[in-house]
Amino acid sequence: MKKIKTSIKGLFIIENKSFLDIRGEFMELWNQYEFEKEGLKKDPTQDNISISKKNVIRGLHFQNKPYGQIKYVRVIQGSILDVAVDIRKQSDTFGQHLAIELSKSNNYGLWIPNGFAHGFLSLEENTIVAYKCYGKYEPQHEHTIHWDDKKINIKWNVKNPIISEKDKKGISLETYEKSNRING
């Protein structure tokens, strides 16, 4: 694996290896030793898989401190536009986001530190996304920033996305920024 820096501190693209031969393909989903060599030593607490139809948007989700989660996101089948938004109120890059295509074919992953809202758009039918999460999921501390917040200005490039009722009720980045009770 190879760790690639982004313009946002702590947010990394992970280039994964895949091995092809006449039988098919082999890839490691996770190798703790490789991540430790790259300075990304964390003990995962939960593994998740989502399967999404084309044009589903999930997110932008985050949990309040001290229940923030680090996530390592990877696509097993299909492709997504993966989005991480810096919501660390003291950060020089507050409100900025990275949007990157993660797919089975490009074999990229995204390492998302605490203090980020995360979401994605499924670009293909039956897209399978695997997440490693670090930190306990605490639903009472989970929040959503609205997926089409004008201040963040994510270029989803999709008409009529499929969105959960919970995600439709997301708050604005401005509301988040002004709130003393909600923090990433």
FENNORFEN-V460187 format. One line per field, one symbol per residue. ss: DSSP state (H for helix, E for strand, - for the rest). phi: phi as a letter, one per 30 degrees, with the letter a starting at -180 (. if undefined). psi: psi as a letter, one per 30 degrees, with the letter a starting at -180 (. if undefined). A space follows every 50 residues. Layout:
# FENNORFEN-V460187
ss->???
phi->???
psi->???
This chain:
# FENNORFEN-V460187
ss->-EEEE------EEEE--EEEE--EEEE----HHHHHH--------EEEEE EE---EEEEEEEE------EEEEEEEE-EEEEEEEE----------EEEE EEE----EEEEE---EEEEEEE----EEEEEEEE----HHHEEEE----- -----------E--HHHH--E-HHHHHH------
phi->.bccdcdceicbdccccbbcaddkbbbddabedddddcicdbcdcacbbc bbddidccjccacdddcebdbccbccbiabccbbcdcdecddceidbcbb dcbeddidbbccdeibcbaacdcbdhdcccbccbjddbedcdbbceeced ddidddhbchdcbdddddcedddddedddcccbd
psi->lkkklafkkfkkkkjlkkjkaffbkkkkekjeeeeefgghjljkfkklkk kklkgkkkajklkkkgglkkkjkkkekblljkkkkjgjfgkfgkfllkkk kkleefgllkjjllgkkkllkkflkhkkkkkkkjkkkjefgklkkkfhke eehkiehkkhlkkleeffgllleeeeefkffkk.
